[in-house]
Amino acid sequence: MGGQKSALLAESYCDWWSLAGVDMLVGETPTGWLDLPAANDVAAEQPKPTSRRAIEAEPPPPLPAALQRQEIVEAPVAKGPIEIPAEWDDFQRWLAEHPDVPGSQWDARRVLPVGQPEAQLMLLTAWPEIDDQREATLFSGATGALLDAMLRAIGTIRADCYVASLAVTRPPGGRCAEEDMAELDRLLWHHLRLARPGRLLLIGSDIVRMAAALPLADARGRLLNINQDGGKMEAVAVAHPAMLLARPAQKAAAWDSLKLLNQGR
């Protein structure tokens, strides 16, 4: 064999061995130029079989929300009516200290009643004024001075009266929310039942509406009969002294009401 064909055949062998990776005289690991890359190997792309143990160890997929067990939420237990003490001394201590007193939630400073039960006249207002809250005394300052003058005009003094407010603190803005009215209504009638006054002077439009179910304009100049335990308690209604100081023209209407307290004396 020889000639030009032999040279071409030898060159072809060299090219083949070069492509096979035999491209150097010394080397322990062939290059493997004819091997397909792993990324292009179809067998390499197939997922490896998963053992049964591995399958059992995997957590199951979560159930749809509609099929999941729903947590049972217990409904809040409704609170029953507040228990109000039935004895006078216990009732007064309850007003001063107990956290469940209706109308005590609006301020930490309570304005408490002054006087004794079975007084000839009970002065009742809805709640303390701002000055009353600060001084811890009902009808303080200029409003108290005007009230004292009104009482002297009908021949009595504050010391001879039982002076109280329905709520022992003042609601924000002087307005009571409807949800608080039911317990305040119970407190009103319980308080009157224990106080047992001879007559009742309702002071301010809020307490007139609650006790007599009338607007103040309709209650002025009238002797009101408040239903108390099946009996009648005579009452009259006047504007709050703070209102009379701001609107002196209403003093005449207040005097018309006050004069009714002298009837039958």
Sequence and secondary structure as in RCSB ss.txt:
>XXXX:A:sequence
MGGQKSALLAESYCDWWSLAGVDMLVGETPTGWLDLPAANDVAAEQPKPTSRRAIEAEPPPPLPAALQRQEIVEA
PVAKGPIEIPAEWDDFQRWLAEHPDVPGSQWDARRVLPVGQPEAQLMLLTAWPEIDDQREATLFSGATGALLDAM
LRAIGTIRADCYVASLAVTRPPGGRCAEEDMAELDRLLWHHLRLARPGRLLLIGSDIVRMAAALPLADARGRLLN
INQDGGKMEAVAVAHPAMLLARPAQKAAAWDSLKLLNQGR
>XXXX:A:secstr
  HHHHHHHHHHHHHHHHHTT  SSS SS   TTS  GGG HHHHS     HHHHHHS      GGGS       
          SSHHHHHHHHHH TT TT SS SS    BS TT SEEEEESS  HHHHHHTSSS HHHHHHHHHH
HHHTT  GGGSEEEESSSS  GGG   GGGHHHHHHHHHHHHHHH  SEEEEESHHHHHHHHSS HHHHTT  EE
EEETTEEEEEEEE  HHHHHH GGGHHHHHHHHGGGGTT 
